[in-house]
């Protein structure tokens, strides 16, 4: 689990479990199970992603998490916990993996969005996040087929 703790005002905490998918043209969609102390809902976030075949889809997680983090920071959340079914992305953020050159800029952009929170954690959650990811992938597949 990666933690980022820059100095900023405190605000309401949010738990965001994210599932995502994207087509070969760079159209991505993420479904996010958002939970705060007062509410719970599922939100849909569209995002663009520059597809690079050599990355085997790693770039999709970066783009999805960046888009969701940006939306939540823009909404005023200062404490966030992100969960996704992408252990590789979690390892990348923890510094436990080699980041290919093609992911350098997406990595920096993602870190910038995470640094907007007073506290941000990113961890792996295989069950709920995978269900949301299946939903996102189905939507992307149906959109391409249409």
Secondary structure, 3 states (H helix, E strand, C coil): CEEECCCCCCCCEEEEEEEEEECCCCEEEEEEEEECCCCEEEEEEEEECCCCHHHCCHHHHHHHHHHHHHHHHHCCCCEEEEEECCHHHHHHHHCCCCCCHHHHHHHHHHHHHHCCCCEEEEEECCCHHHHHHHHHHHHHHHHHHC
